[in-house]
Amino acid sequence: MTQVETTVSYGNGFEEVYMLQEDEWDRDMLLDPAWEQQQRKTFTAWCNSHLRKAGTQIENIEEDFRNGLKLMLLLEVISGERLPKPDRGKMRFHKIANVNKALDFITSKGVKLVSIGAEEIVDGNVKMTLGMIWTIILRFAIQDISVEETSAKEGLLLWCQRKTAPYRNVNVQNFHVSWKDGLAFCALIHRHRPDLLDYSKLNKDDPMGNLNLAFDIAEKHLDIPKMLDAEDIINTPKPDERAIMTYVSCFYHAFAGAEQAETAANRICKVLGVNQENEKLMEEYERLASELLEWIRRTTPWLENRTPEKTMVEMQRKLEDFRDYRRQHKPPKVQEKCQLEINFNTLQTKLRISNRPAFMPSEGKMVSDITSAWQGLEQAEKGYEEWLLTEIRRLERLDHLAEKFRQKATNHENWASGKELILSQKDYETATLIEMKALLRKHEAFESDLAAHQDRVEQIAAIAQELNELDYHDVAAVNQRCQSICDLWDRLGTLTQKRREALERTEKLLETIDQLFLEFAKRSAPFNNWMEGAMEDLQDMFMVHTIEEVQVKKLVPQRDGSLQEEMARQHAHERLRRQFAAQANLIGPWIQARMEEIGRCSLEIGGTLEDQMTQLKQFEHVIVTYKPNVDKLEGDHQLIQESLVFDNKHTNYTMEHIRVGWELLLTTIARTINEIETQILTRDAKGISQQQMNEFRSSFNHFDRKKNGAMETDDFRACLISMGYDLGEVEFARIMMLVDPNTTGIVSFQSFIDFMTRETADTDTAEQVVASFRILAADKPYILVEELRRELPPEQAEYCIMRMPPHGGPGAPPGALDYTAFSTALYGESDL
């Protein structure tokens, strides 16, 4: 079966193609009689609806357009433009010239006429004449119809579907059989003018009544001429599509005012919805920023407070408070800071996409301000932990010195106990010369012992001095005890000197007396020698040698026990070191590996953004489930600190390294996910294909020479030159202001994408919003409160009323609002 193709093409890419089967035409290439009748009637009525504005009409469509005069007049009426002056002659070439002028005008409007020539029109060819009129209808009545990204026939069909969707027994799928029962026509009328008919009383089984009702109401109340009879539609199995489309387009244009207002209201609602969402994000950012900065302001002085505590217990409590801060209080704030930066970047992306000015937080709440405050917090935190550990070491040394002082003081006091009383005795007054010499030897031994204790007393005094210098908390008691020891020492020294002097005087006196008894002594020499020897042996052995040996044997086991305890403690410390090192040596490289994986994923070109997002979400899940390992390491670290172990030769990782790495990992995965989300947002909003996105990524990666996710200024210039940009200094400076408004000297991938797609974005503009408000205001330069409430949903209406400034122009009634100032302020082009 052969086909005949009629193509109507437009310069903007719009094209209508109709395939007409051969059996729809007779041997003379005429339309199927039923369709021809419907097109004749419909097209004639459509032409007359416009020609009557010029005071004329046609009766026979193929005859009355043959001379081209009414054809040219029709085009002038529907286009509002003047055509060249027609030829007034009646010869065939005059008629052909006029028709050609009409066809040339149609062609000038972007219409490509295929197989339609002036000669066929002049000869009265019905097929060609109807085809020509159809192209005119398409171009001037249907082509400009646009509904939700569709246009012309599809746009008109979608408009019908949207308008008739709520009505029972109406299902518009085409422009032929969907209209046979008349309910679709009635639904269109009721949707826009419910006062003209009661749809609930209509019956699907009465197509004749429905069609006649719709056509009569359209003719009487909507100024739509009757283009078809009900019988034309009912008695045809498949009504002519062109005839129905022409008729329906008249309904569309009859309701165009309402459609225009609805479109304007929809545009305004869309713009206001975007603005309200952005304002909520701005308010949320301001709230989170204020709360985070306030927490930093409260916390930093606590971390900067270096007032030491007096005891180890109190400092250990401070260290425990710091651990609580690191484990419980800071991690949520790290997440808040990361989320704040993500919200800020997302907001700025949405503002760029919707052609709004960039968000400027209130003073002191910029991301850079928060970063600076956070850095100050972490600096104070690092210094605070170092100070805590230094103080704990100091107190540990103080406790050790204090214990040493107490031991030495106790030993000295035990030694000195009773010595003062012994030195004060006057036993020499009743002693014999031999006893006197024994007392002298005993006193000399004591003096040697006293001299030996001089070093111990000096050590005690030196330890007390060091405790004073290190600000020991109980230094008063130490000083009192030290002073008591020193005072006793002085008294012992004085008493020792006095006793020596007394002993020496008494010895001399006894020697004198001994001379008197010398004679007696010679006679009793054996007995005296035996007695003196016995006394000397008993006194020397018991007092000097035996007691010292007993004391040494007693101290040796005690010292051995202390050494064993210290050895066990050091073994426990070593186990803690190895336990911590084993975990840290696993966690540190694991964190580094995950960072590298995230970096590779963000730079990948193959696959879609959704694939990257899926992979990053999997990484995030793995990271979150790994956290118990870090918590366990924190527990091991706490045990090490509580044991006062400050070095670990088994690992290069400290707990601070692991904490910083873990926080950086959490922040990096969250930021990378947010970057992909904003890229998806930008791609979808600006219609970027995945291939284009991959090309952008490839170019960016090539010139990201440091592979840190950012191009430096010279790299960005080289990238633009490689893409064919002709850059002067002024032009490049202008571009840099777009991609790097904060003059950081680097261009992120998101800024690069925004620049590359800036000119292709299909965004609303201030002028479009002003035009939409002007439609709602019926072309007035101001709009009234009641108009806003009538045309917009309550929430959007009140939003406008609260923010629109009063209109100050002449002739404006009280309460008039300035929608122009409001619209330009939305896009940052003016201030309210």
ABEGO torsion letter per residue (X at the ends): XBBBBBBBBBAAGBBBBBBBBAAABBAAGBBBAAAAAAAAAAAAAAAAAAAAAAGBBBABAAAAAAAGAAAAAAAAAAAGBBBBBBBABABAAAAAAAAAAAAAAAAAAGBBBBGBBAAAAAAGBAAAAAAAAAAAAAAAAAAABBBGGBBEAAAAAAAAAAAAAABBGBBBABABAAAAAGAAAAAAAAAABAAABBAAABBAABAAAAAAAAAAAAAAAAGBBBABBAAAAAABABBBAAAAAAAAAAAAAAAAAAAAAAAAAAAAAAAAAAAAAAAAAAAAAAAAAAAAAAAAAAAAAAAABABBBABAAAAAAAAAAAAAAAAAAAAAAAAAAAAAAAAAAAAAAAAAAAGBBBBBBBBGABAAAAAAAAAAAAAAAAAAAAAAAAAAAAAAAAAAAAAAAAAAAAAAAAAABGAAAAAABAAAAABBAAAAAAAAAAAAAAAAAAAAAAAAAAAAAAAAAAAAAAGBAAAAAAAAAAAAAAAAAAAAAAAAAAAAAAAAAAAAAAAAAAAAAAAAAAAAAAAAAAAAAAAAAAAAAAAAAAAAAAAAAAAAAAAAAAAAAAAAAAAAAAAAAAAAAAAAAAAAAAAAAAAAAAAAAAABABEBAAAAAAAAAAAAAAAAAAAAAAAAAAAAAAAAAAAGBABBAABABBAAAAAAAAAAAAAAAAAAAAAAAAAAAAAAAAGBBAAAAAAAAAAAAAABAAGAGBBBAAAAAAAAAAAGBBBBAAAAAAAAAAABAAGAGBBBAAAAAAAAAAAABBBBBAAAAAAAAAAAAGGBABBBAAAAAAABBAAAAAAAAAABBBBABBGBBBGBBBAAAAAAAAAGABBX
